Amino acid sequence: MNDQHLEPLRHHPEGRALRAEVDLARVARNLDRIQAASGGRAVWGVVKANAYGHGAVPVARALEGAGVHGLAVSSLEEGLELRQGGVRCPILVLGGLRPEALPAASASGLTVALVGPEHLGTYAQVLASHPLKLHLKLDTGMGRFGLLPSELGECLPELRQLAPWIEGAMGHFATADDPDQGFAQRQRRVFEGCLAQLAEAGIHPAQRHHANSDACLRRLLDEDTHVRPGLALYGLSNVAEGQALGLEPALALVAEVARVKTVPAGTTVGYGRTFVAPQPMQIATLACGYADGYRRDLGNRAVVGFRGRTFPVVGRVSMDYLTVALPQAEPVAPGDPMTLFSSDGGSPHSIERLAQLLGTIPYELTCALHRRISRRFFP
Ligand SMILES: Cc1ncc(COP(=O)(O)O)c(C=O)c1O
């Protein structure tokens, strides 16, 4: 997906000249790499939030085809979307469910994370007629979902009733990207303690998983049977180990030049007139704005790719459009494709570099890509 070889977008089915290009072969190769880095442990691939903006069903099916153990989503709706899209492998609903939602989850063969002490008795009653597999979430230090170690003791009688359905136990690292692994090790010890307490009560989850992408890359794996990466599957990472592993970014965001004009020195561009042309130049307007997920604060900061070179985004990014400055002599015409997010991890407009520029994380940029952007998938 080098921007020197982009096809024009003119025949876009919805007439909107903006698309995300998703390379599913890269997703499959990233799965292989992360699984190898995790010592061959089985992978629950995290595809929540529309597969981090990449497109839930095609990504899920590609991962399934590449041998993923199962897929993790955040809600019942996301799980059902995958089943309706033909996904057959195990699907784990990370966010937990109220007891009323269990019959629908059971009917679709979903696996559910048990995220707190509420409703345990009701769960046992409902599961008797609507069986499904449970993964017991333990709050080992993330401070979000999960049974606290201090709650575990009093929940053991009800958990014993649920034991036939408990397939897994899971935790979630709060600081897997931190070079200081002290807190991560503490979470590990809490996890071990909880598992020992469960074992004493006769509850032996066959699966145990605590590692997100960064924990896989940093080998914070211990006795886990499974891992639960998301970001790395999309070729992105928060830590240097991701690059060393050769992860390949799977997504490029491409927009067509909608209008191009030559302007004299002193012309101002966009809301607030934050850019003033220092000399005569060309201004290209692209059909992508903050409503699509291209952040407003990238205006006057980011670059876009065009025929192997980069050009600055000038002026404020508006709802549906952004503007790019090119030298007067640069051949550019309406319909020419430009790359807003590059799938070359080393380029200045890669998702990781743009996230750094904004002081945020790559997840935020990809998850924000609006569903109105068409997605084109390469097998
Ligand atoms: C419970 C849980 N597990 C795993 C993941 C995957 O994390 P990452 O994308 O950092 O690999 C997430 C992501 O938010 C999560 O919430």
The ligand as an SDF file (V2000), in Angstrom:
LIG
                    3D

 16 16  0  0  0  0  0  0  0  0999 V2000
   -9.8630   -6.8770   28.5680 C   0  0  0  0  0  0  0  0  0  0  0  0
   -8.9460   -6.6100   27.4190 C   0  0  0  0  0  0  0  0  0  0  0  0
   -8.1280   -7.5690   26.9870 N   0  0  0  0  0  0  0  0  0  0  0  0
   -7.2750   -7.3790   25.9630 C   0  0  0  0  0  0  0  0  0  0  0  0
   -7.2320   -6.1700   25.3040 C   0  0  0  0  0  0  0  0  0  0  0  0
   -6.2470   -6.0050   24.1660 C   0  0  0  0  0  0  0  0  0  0  0  0
   -5.3080   -5.0160   24.4740 O   0  0  0  0  0  0  0  0  0  0  0  0
   -4.2140   -4.5660   23.4050 P   0  0  0  0  0  0  0  0  0  0  0  0
   -4.9790   -3.9650   22.2600 O   0  0  0  0  0  0  0  0  0  0  0  0
   -3.3950   -3.5520   24.1060 O   0  0  0  0  0  0  0  0  0  0  0  0
   -3.4610   -5.7650   23.0050 O   0  0  0  0  0  0  0  0  0  0  0  0
   -8.0590   -5.1350   25.7120 C   0  0  0  0  0  0  0  0  0  0  0  0
   -7.9910   -3.8440   25.0290 C   0  0  0  0  0  0  0  0  0  0  0  0
   -8.4740   -2.8210   25.4030 O   0  0  0  0  0  0  0  0  0  0  0  0
   -8.9470   -5.3550   26.8020 C   0  0  0  0  0  0  0  0  0  0  0  0
   -9.7620   -4.3910   27.2530 O   0  0  0  0  0  0  0  0  0  0  0  0
  1  2  1  0
  2  3  1  0
  2 15  2  0
  3  4  2  0
  4  5  1  0
  5  6  1  0
  5 12  2  0
  6  7  1  0
  7  8  1  0
  8  9  2  0
  8 10  1  0
  8 11  1  0
 12 13  1  0
 12 15  1  0
 13 14  2  0
 15 16  1  0
M  END
$$$$
